């Protein structure tokens, strides 16, 4: 049992290293960040059982920014979207 837990922890640590720094933001701050971009690209996912959740990812100045919210975020016109089947954050 302890070996499985250690293996799982190692897998999560490796996923974090592979993905780099992920900054979690509140929805309002995420929206402000995207509004500052010239040509925003946002990865989005709508999921959840019962209560719908919306997740968004974007990259800005070498960092990855993430938000998970109950409400849909309004983005500026011209925002390019990638629809993700699932967003998994280690």
C-alpha positions as a printed Julia matrix, in Angstrom:
90×3 Matrix{Float64}:
   0.0    0.0     0.0
   2.81   2.43    0.89
   4.54   1.64   -2.39
   1.45   2.59   -4.37
   1.14   5.89   -2.48
   4.8    6.71   -3.1
   4.42   5.82   -6.77
   1.35   8.05   -7.06
   3.16  10.95   -5.36
   6.1   10.51   -7.74
   3.75  10.58  -10.74
   2.15  13.81   -9.53
   5.58  15.37   -8.93
   6.66  14.39  -12.45
   3.45  15.88  -13.92
   4.12  19.16  -12.1
   7.68  19.26  -13.45
   6.47  18.55  -16.98
   3.76  21.2   -16.91
   5.79  23.95  -15.27
   4.29  26.54  -12.96
   0.52  26.78  -12.98
  -0.97  29.88  -11.38
  -4.53  29.61  -10.12
  -6.56  32.8   -10.33
 -10.01  34.02   -9.42
 -12.36  34.44  -12.4
 -12.23  38.25  -12.35
  -8.42  38.29  -12.37
  -8.28  35.69  -15.16
 -10.62  37.83  -17.25
  -8.44  40.91  -16.67
  -5.35  38.97  -17.73
  -6.95  37.8   -20.99
  -8.21  41.34  -21.71
  -4.57  42.56  -21.69
  -3.54  40.13  -24.46
  -3.33  41.15  -28.12
  -4.43  37.78  -29.52
  -5.69  35.64  -26.63
  -5.78  31.86  -26.82
  -7.85  30.15  -24.12
  -8.3   26.43  -23.49
 -11.71  25.79  -22.0
 -13.74  22.92  -20.63
 -17.28  22.71  -19.32
 -17.92  19.73  -17.13
 -19.06  18.44  -13.83
 -21.93  16.31  -12.65
 -24.93  18.17  -11.34
 -23.34  21.58  -10.92
 -21.64  22.75  -14.09
 -18.13  24.04  -13.77
 -16.08  25.97  -16.28
 -12.3   25.66  -16.45
 -10.01  27.91  -18.43
  -6.27  27.9   -19.15
  -4.08  30.44  -20.89
  -0.4   31.19  -21.2
   1.04  34.63  -20.54
   4.71  35.6   -20.36
   5.83  32.01  -19.91
   3.4   31.08  -17.13
   0.23  29.03  -17.3
  -2.87  30.55  -15.68
  -5.88  28.48  -14.63
  -9.34  29.22  -13.25
 -12.21  26.96  -12.27
 -15.56  28.68  -11.76
 -19.29  28.04  -11.65
 -19.93  30.99  -13.98
 -19.02  31.36  -17.63
 -16.4   34.07  -18.23
 -16.96  36.66  -20.96
 -13.92  37.14  -23.17
 -13.08  39.88  -25.68
 -14.06  39.39  -29.29
 -11.27  37.78  -31.25
 -10.37  35.36  -28.46
  -9.38  32.0   -29.94
 -10.64  28.94  -28.05
  -9.51  25.35  -27.85
 -12.21  23.03  -26.49
 -10.71  20.47  -24.13
 -12.37  17.2   -23.27
 -10.8   17.44  -19.83
  -8.45  19.77  -17.99
  -6.37  18.03  -15.36
  -4.24  20.09  -12.98
  -1.77  18.14  -10.82
